[in-house]
């Protein structure tokens, strides 16, 4: 983890606990809540009292959140109120689903108005964001091929793409299809919820569950290093430990560079904010005609996409999508329907 620590990325904004008195108080709380204590002389806490170092020591990142549904807190200092939350609680999903239930997850996100497409979201440089996501896919491919270097450049990655040719990952191909639409107004790509490029092109919609939804989307898009770092620190740290040293160095440098250039802007592209006090809420678009199953990027995107690409009469897609399985990569604006 040293490449992250030396760049100030590992425990950024967490509360450093290095006082023997506070460490002792924390151990008393840990003993009461978990039955265990830490042998670490110092560590860091998030807003809830969770420590990534203690989680590593225990081999349990949910020591204060058993089963993801029984959140416990350790509050030792008022400084914690300014710290981020690393281990968020669980989304209430009924019926229960796991990460393999991609179609059900996509349908659930859509029915509850919890996600939107980055392709049609307001205030997003879609092409730049898609290119970066494609780079992350190529970095994973380079690591798998054993050609990853810490100083790999975008030109190097494009060379890897040419080398792979037809063997390029499907996630890369799907993102490339969407990039062609964004830049040249080509045919609207049909990407279903089973396609690996589906969830990488979503972000959480504004609302009280925004951060939890973004964490879920990060779990479903694990190759996007920046999204993991911004939206799911605990998963980012866990994955980082399993990378080869060259990718670790590249990842730390990439994240540090992003923060130095535009920390707020980088977060804004992935994390939508709610309307400000002086900003009117974004009006909902008319609901499209009902179809068998429409995912979080369903029919409304076709209308939006056609409007954006003046001079094109049609998006090249099939209007009869009765076989759509829940993620057809368009933004679907609708009034929020919660609790389903």
C-alpha angles and dihedrals in degrees: 000000000000096000088060096042095049090053092049092246103113102069101013113164093359120128114256111223107198102137113108090219093054092043089053091049090049091051091053090052092046091050091052095045103034107013090240138093133204126244092202115116092210138007143151133266134205124215092282097046095259114145120202090203092054089045088056092046092051093040086232123103090187099055089129094035108048113189088000091270108074105067117193126189136209112196113186106150139018088238088078091074089073095048124097123245114249102180109044125193124256129276114243101246120173124218096030115253135183128214091268092065093083097157093048091047092049091049092047092050090051097046090052096042092238102137141042135191120258086215093071103018118124119254097017127125091220097185095051092046093049091050091053092049089051089052091055090053090051091049089056089048091050091052091050090050092049093240099106116131129186090235097046113150133206088255089055090051092051088053089054089050091054090047092053094045110161089006092068112130114267089237090061092047093050093049090047091053090052090047090055089053092049095048105032106019094244126160115315104252118234107226116172127201090261091059113098090228093060104086097034088067095055132084130184118272120234114280145095093291095050098113093045092049090050089052089052091049089050090055088053093047103043096158093066100092095184094050091050092049094049101037107025114027095170092055090044092055091045094051092042091061090059097051123101114256093257092056091043091056092044092048094050092047092047094051092044091050091050092051093047093051103041119343096165093043093049090054093045093060091057102030115052116208125221121248115291124237092267097036122093115231115261107262117242117247119235111278114254121241109285118264133185095270124349120190131211089280099045141136099321089069090065091060091043093046094049090051092051095049102060114195094037116103095193138014094231093246130123112259091207103075099159089138094055110131101205113288116065096157104246129115112253114200114199141141110279116262109190137189098040 
